[in-house]
Amino acid sequence: MRWIDTLEATAAERLAEPVHRYIRQGSGSQRSVADAERAWRDLRLRPRVLVDVSEVRTATTVLGTSVSTPILVAPTTVQRQAHPDGELAMAAGAKAVGTLLGVSSNAGTTFEAIGAVGAPWWIQTYVLRDRAATEAYLGRAVEGGARAVVLTADTAVVGRKEDPPGEPTVWDVLPPEHLRANIDADLSDEALDKAADLTPDTIGWLAEVTGLPVLVKGVLRGDDAKRCVEAGAAGIIVSNHGGRQLDGAVATAVALPEVVAAVADSPAEVYVDGGLRRGEHVLSALALGARAVLIGRPTLWALAVDGAEGVERLLTELTDELTHAMQLAGCSDVGAVSADLIVPATPAGSASPRTDPAC
């Protein structure tokens, strides 16, 4: 058994039950959670042969930042519940591998301390009803070294989670200091509510107040992706929030090709998260047009199991799997992986190969 496949069970032994439940659960009946990994498994690859793969290059750039692997760390919260060092350990694990991490606006560690670890990072942003408070914490992120803003666009309201009746939730066991370390503690609950009035104009506002490129996360439609890019987005993250928002939302493996096609005539970069658990999944995502992928829940399990070393091992093993898959597929450079490598499965069980240039 892969070490990666043991992580959640081991983490469950070390986490408070409400914390473990919060990390793994999706919204509603959890259909989108169930679909996520299966959608990547359903894709098939068309390998090339007689290609020199004695050396394989996984290094790339993301919004101009060099990384050693196209596997990034997705922004997640409650990291200090997973491990005492929380975001500091997550950043250290990412730095050790040479990759980039997303940092939640709800982080339990100051942006200054996270930035001091030395890993490149993006700030994930929930726009609050109190725009001044939003601008204030984003200012702290800029001062801490954030290189981009990730606007989470699919959370006008929070998707309902169906916790067992009478059981404590994560909010019952979470110490206040483990959340929102960079947001004014005196703000009212109403001011902290997520803004429900976001429009494409929000992208330009975020770029203006931070001076940073803006990616929009939570996009599952080509027309939405095009609107975001036309409004100034530097990138799109195809995401259904790990199945934690609209229950039944389409799997990201299914949504990715439409989004890529919609922005193909722009310089915007496309990323994807959700259900990626193997190197072959990452290779499939690259073939479908993603520049890189982001890994969420597994990084939290790894953090809980072995802190920074666990995160480093997870990212290293996934990158090693990607390298192996590339060798078997006849691809020597992640920058040259192309769409003709992938064969999307069809409901009837047949498949039609893509005809784009070779990887």
C-alpha positions as CSV (number, residue, x, y, z in Angstrom):
1,M,0.0,0.0,0.0
2,R,1.2,3.5,-0.8
3,W,2.1,5.6,2.2
4,I,-0.1,8.3,0.8
5,D,-3.1,6.0,1.1
6,T,-2.5,5.4,4.8
7,L,-2.5,9.1,5.7
8,E,-6.1,9.8,6.4
9,A,-6.5,6.8,8.7
10,T,-3.4,7.6,10.6
11,A,-4.4,11.3,10.9
12,A,-7.8,10.3,12.2
13,E,-6.1,8.6,15.2
14,R,-4.3,11.9,16.0
15,L,-7.0,14.4,15.4
16,A,-10.0,15.3,17.5
17,E,-13.0,13.7,15.9
18,P,-14.8,17.0,15.0
19,V,-11.6,18.2,13.3
20,H,-11.2,15.0,11.3
21,R,-14.8,15.2,10.3
22,Y,-14.6,18.8,9.3
23,I,-11.6,18.2,7.0
24,R,-13.0,15.2,5.2
25,Q,-16.6,16.1,4.9
26,G,-18.4,17.7,2.0
27,S,-21.7,19.5,1.8
28,G,-25.1,17.9,1.7
29,S,-25.1,14.3,0.7
30,Q,-21.4,14.6,-0.3
31,R,-22.0,13.6,-4.0
32,S,-19.3,15.9,-5.2
33,V,-16.7,14.5,-2.7
34,A,-17.5,11.0,-4.0
35,D,-17.2,12.1,-7.6
36,A,-13.9,13.9,-7.3
37,E,-11.2,11.2,-7.4
38,R,-13.4,8.9,-9.5
39,A,-13.5,11.5,-12.3
40,W,-9.7,11.5,-12.6
41,R,-9.6,7.7,-12.4
42,D,-12.0,7.5,-15.4
43,L,-9.6,9.3,-17.7
44,R,-7.3,7.2,-19.8
45,L,-3.9,8.0,-21.3
46,R,-2.4,7.4,-24.7
47,P,1.3,6.9,-24.1
48,R,4.0,7.5,-26.7
49,V,6.9,5.1,-27.2
50,L,10.5,5.4,-28.5
51,V,10.9,8.8,-26.7
52,D,14.0,9.6,-24.7
53,V,12.9,9.9,-21.1
54,S,16.2,9.2,-19.5
55,E,15.8,12.7,-18.0
56,V,12.4,14.1,-17.0
57,R,11.8,17.7,-16.1
58,T,9.0,18.6,-13.6
59,A,10.0,22.2,-13.0
60,T,7.7,25.0,-14.2
61,T,6.6,28.5,-13.4
62,V,3.3,29.6,-11.8
63,L,2.5,33.3,-12.5
64,G,6.2,33.8,-13.0
65,T,7.4,32.0,-9.9
66,S,9.7,29.1,-10.5
67,V,8.7,25.8,-8.8
68,S,10.3,22.4,-8.9
69,T,7.0,20.6,-9.4
70,P,3.6,21.4,-10.8
71,I,2.1,20.1,-7.5
72,L,1.2,23.1,-5.3
73,V,-0.3,23.2,-1.8
74,A,-3.9,24.4,-1.7
75,P,-5.1,26.9,0.9
76,T,-6.7,25.2,3.9
77,T,-7.8,26.2,7.3
78,V,-7.5,24.6,10.8
79,Q,-3.9,23.8,10.2
80,R,-2.9,24.4,13.8
81,Q,-5.5,21.8,14.8
82,A,-3.7,19.3,12.5
83,H,-0.2,20.2,14.0
84,P,1.0,22.7,16.6
85,D,3.1,24.5,14.0
86,G,0.3,24.7,11.6
87,E,1.0,27.0,8.6
88,L,4.7,27.3,9.5
89,A,5.1,23.5,9.1
90,M,3.1,23.5,5.9
91,A,5.2,26.3,4.5
92,A,8.4,24.5,5.6
93,G,7.3,21.3,3.8
94,A,6.5,23.2,0.6
95,K,9.9,25.0,0.8
96,A,11.8,21.8,1.2
97,V,10.3,20.5,-2.1
98,G,10.7,23.8,-3.9
99,T,7.0,24.5,-4.5
100,L,4.4,27.1,-3.7
101,L,1.6,27.1,-1.2
102,G,-1.8,28.9,-0.8
103,V,-2.5,30.4,2.6
104,S,-6.0,30.8,3.9
105,S,-7.3,34.2,4.9
106,N,-8.5,32.3,8.0
107,A,-5.0,31.2,8.9
108,G,-4.1,30.7,12.5
109,T,-0.5,32.0,12.0
110,T,0.5,35.6,11.0
111,F,1.3,36.2,7.4
112,E,4.6,37.8,8.5
113,A,5.7,34.5,10.2
114,I,4.6,32.4,7.2
115,G,6.5,34.6,4.8
116,A,9.6,34.3,6.9
117,V,9.7,30.6,6.3
118,G,10.8,31.4,2.8
119,A,8.4,29.4,0.6
120,P,6.6,31.4,-2.1
121,W,2.9,31.8,-1.3
122,W,-0.4,33.1,-2.5
123,I,-3.1,34.6,-0.2
124,Q,-6.5,33.0,-0.5
125,T,-9.2,35.6,-0.1
126,Y,-12.7,35.6,1.2
127,V,-14.1,39.1,0.6
128,L,-15.8,40.1,3.9
129,R,-18.9,42.3,4.1
130,D,-16.6,44.8,5.7
131,R,-14.5,45.8,2.7
132,A,-12.1,47.9,4.9
133,A,-11.4,44.8,7.0
134,T,-10.7,42.8,3.9
135,E,-8.3,45.5,2.6
136,A,-6.6,45.6,6.0
137,Y,-5.8,41.8,6.1
138,L,-4.8,41.9,2.5
139,G,-2.3,44.7,3.3
140,R,-0.8,42.4,5.9
141,A,-0.5,39.6,3.4
142,V,1.3,41.9,0.9
143,E,3.7,43.0,3.7
144,G,4.3,39.3,4.5
145,G,5.3,38.6,0.9
146,A,2.3,37.2,-0.8
147,R,2.8,36.9,-4.5
148,A,-0.8,36.7,-5.7
149,V,-4.4,36.9,-4.5
150,V,-6.7,33.9,-4.8
151,L,-10.3,35.1,-4.8
152,T,-12.6,32.3,-3.6
153,A,-15.7,33.0,-5.7
154,D,-17.9,30.1,-4.9
155,T,-18.7,31.0,-1.3
156,A,-21.3,33.7,-1.2
157,V,-22.8,31.5,1.6
158,V,-21.2,28.5,3.2
159,G,-22.4,25.1,2.0
160,R,-24.3,23.2,4.7
161,K,-22.4,20.3,6.4
162,E,-24.6,17.6,7.9
163,D,-22.9,16.9,11.2
164,P,-24.3,14.1,13.4
165,P,-27.1,15.5,15.7
166,G,-25.8,16.4,19.2
167,E,-22.2,15.9,18.3
168,P,-19.6,18.7,18.8
169,T,-18.4,20.5,15.6
170,V,-15.0,21.8,14.8
171,W,-16.1,25.2,16.1
172,D,-16.7,23.8,19.5
173,V,-13.1,22.6,19.9
174,L,-11.2,25.2,17.9
175,P,-9.3,27.7,20.1
176,P,-9.9,31.2,19.0
177,E,-6.2,31.9,18.4
178,H,-6.1,29.1,15.8
179,L,-8.3,31.1,13.4
180,R,-8.1,34.5,11.7
181,A,-4.8,35.5,13.2
182,N,-4.5,38.3,10.6
183,I,-8.0,39.7,10.9
184,D,-9.1,42.3,13.5
185,A,-10.4,40.4,16.5
186,D,-12.8,43.2,17.3
187,L,-14.9,42.9,14.2
188,S,-18.5,41.9,14.6
189,D,-19.9,38.6,13.3
190,E,-21.8,40.5,10.7
191,A,-18.7,42.3,9.4
192,L,-16.9,38.9,9.2
193,D,-19.6,37.4,7.1
194,K,-18.6,36.6,3.5
195,A,-19.8,39.1,1.0
196,A,-22.6,37.9,-1.2
197,D,-22.4,40.8,-3.7
198,L,-19.3,39.9,-5.6
199,T,-19.1,40.7,-9.3
200,P,-16.3,40.7,-11.9
201,D,-15.5,44.2,-10.7
202,T,-14.2,42.6,-7.5
203,I,-11.2,41.3,-9.4
204,G,-10.1,44.7,-10.4
205,W,-10.6,46.0,-6.9
206,L,-8.4,43.3,-5.4
207,A,-5.7,44.0,-7.9
208,E,-5.9,47.7,-7.2
209,V,-5.7,47.4,-3.4
210,T,-2.9,44.8,-3.4
211,G,-0.9,45.5,-6.5
212,L,-0.8,41.7,-7.0
213,P,-2.1,39.4,-9.8
214,V,-5.5,37.9,-9.0
215,L,-6.6,34.3,-9.6
216,V,-10.3,33.3,-9.3
217,K,-10.9,30.0,-7.5
218,G,-14.2,28.1,-7.7
219,V,-14.8,28.4,-11.5
220,L,-16.5,25.4,-13.2
221,R,-17.8,27.0,-16.4
222,G,-16.1,28.3,-19.5
223,D,-18.3,31.4,-19.7
224,D,-17.5,32.3,-16.1
225,A,-13.8,31.8,-16.7
226,K,-14.0,34.1,-19.8
227,R,-15.8,36.8,-17.7
228,C,-13.1,36.6,-15.0
229,V,-10.2,37.0,-17.5
230,E,-12.0,39.9,-19.3
231,A,-12.2,41.5,-15.9
232,G,-8.5,41.2,-15.4
233,A,-7.9,37.8,-13.7
234,A,-4.4,36.5,-14.3
235,G,-5.5,33.0,-13.6
236,I,-8.3,30.6,-13.0
237,I,-8.5,27.8,-10.4
238,V,-11.0,25.1,-11.5
239,S,-12.4,24.0,-8.2
240,N,-15.6,22.9,-6.5
241,H,-14.2,23.7,-3.1
242,G,-13.4,20.1,-2.4
243,G,-17.1,19.3,-2.6
244,R,-17.8,21.6,0.3
245,Q,-20.1,24.1,-1.4
246,L,-22.9,23.1,-3.9
247,D,-23.5,19.4,-3.4
248,G,-23.6,17.8,-6.9
249,A,-21.4,20.4,-8.5
250,V,-19.5,18.9,-11.4
251,A,-16.1,17.2,-10.8
252,T,-13.1,19.4,-11.7
253,A,-11.7,16.8,-14.0
254,V,-14.9,17.2,-16.1
255,A,-15.0,21.0,-15.9
256,L,-11.3,21.6,-16.7
257,P,-11.3,21.2,-20.5
258,E,-14.2,23.7,-21.0
259,V,-12.5,26.3,-18.8
260,V,-9.1,25.8,-20.6
261,A,-10.8,26.2,-24.0
262,A,-12.7,29.3,-23.0
263,V,-9.5,31.2,-22.0
264,A,-7.1,29.7,-24.6
265,D,-6.8,33.0,-26.5
266,S,-5.6,34.8,-23.3
267,P,-2.4,34.8,-21.3
268,A,-4.4,33.6,-18.2
269,E,-3.0,30.5,-16.5
270,V,-5.4,27.7,-15.5
271,Y,-5.0,25.5,-12.4
272,V,-7.1,22.7,-10.9
273,D,-7.7,21.1,-7.5
274,G,-10.1,18.4,-6.2
275,G,-9.5,14.7,-5.9
276,L,-6.0,14.5,-7.3
277,R,-4.4,11.6,-5.4
278,R,-1.9,10.0,-7.8
279,G,0.9,11.1,-10.2
280,E,-1.2,9.8,-13.1
281,H,-4.0,12.2,-12.0
282,V,-1.6,15.1,-12.2
283,L,-0.3,14.1,-15.6
284,S,-4.0,13.9,-16.8
285,A,-4.6,17.4,-15.4
286,L,-1.6,18.8,-17.3
287,A,-2.8,17.1,-20.5
288,L,-6.2,18.7,-20.1
289,G,-4.5,22.1,-20.0
290,A,-3.8,22.8,-16.3
291,R,-0.5,24.6,-15.7
292,A,-0.3,23.1,-12.2
293,V,-2.5,21.4,-9.6
294,L,-3.3,22.1,-6.0
295,I,-3.5,19.4,-3.3
296,G,-5.8,20.1,-0.3
297,R,-6.9,17.4,2.1
298,P,-3.9,15.1,1.7
299,T,-1.6,17.9,2.8
300,L,-3.6,18.3,6.0
301,W,-3.4,14.5,6.7
302,A,0.3,14.6,6.1
303,L,0.7,17.6,8.4
304,A,-1.2,15.8,11.1
305,V,0.9,12.7,10.7
306,D,4.4,14.1,10.5
307,G,4.4,17.9,10.4
308,A,6.7,19.6,7.9
309,E,8.4,16.3,7.1
310,G,5.1,14.7,6.3
311,V,4.1,17.5,3.9
312,E,7.6,17.2,2.3
313,R,7.2,13.5,1.9
314,L,3.7,13.7,0.4
315,L,4.8,16.3,-2.2
316,T,8.0,14.4,-3.0
317,E,6.2,11.1,-3.5
318,L,3.5,12.6,-5.7
319,T,6.2,14.3,-7.8
320,D,8.1,11.0,-8.0
321,E,4.9,9.3,-9.2
322,L,4.4,12.1,-11.8
323,T,7.9,11.6,-13.0
324,H,7.4,7.8,-13.3
325,A,4.1,8.4,-15.2
326,M,5.7,10.8,-17.6
327,Q,8.4,8.3,-18.4
328,L,5.9,5.6,-19.1
329,A,3.8,8.0,-21.2
330,G,6.8,9.2,-23.3
331,C,6.8,12.8,-21.9
332,S,10.1,14.4,-20.8
333,D,8.9,17.8,-19.8
334,V,5.8,19.0,-18.0
335,G,5.8,22.1,-20.1
336,A,5.3,20.0,-23.2
337,V,2.5,17.7,-22.0
338,S,-0.4,18.1,-24.5
339,A,-4.0,17.2,-24.9
340,D,-3.4,14.3,-27.3
341,L,-2.1,12.3,-24.4
342,I,-5.6,12.1,-22.8
343,V,-8.6,10.0,-23.8
344,P,-11.7,11.2,-21.9
345,A,-14.0,8.3,-20.9
346,T,-17.5,8.5,-22.3
347,P,-20.8,7.3,-20.7
348,A,-21.0,4.5,-23.3
349,G,-17.5,3.3,-22.4
350,S,-16.0,4.3,-25.8
351,A,-13.4,7.1,-26.2
352,S,-12.2,9.4,-28.9
353,P,-8.6,10.6,-28.8
354,R,-7.8,14.3,-28.9
355,T,-5.7,15.5,-31.9
356,D,-3.6,18.3,-30.5
357,P,0.2,18.3,-31.0
358,A,2.3,15.7,-29.2
359,C,3.6,16.1,-25.7
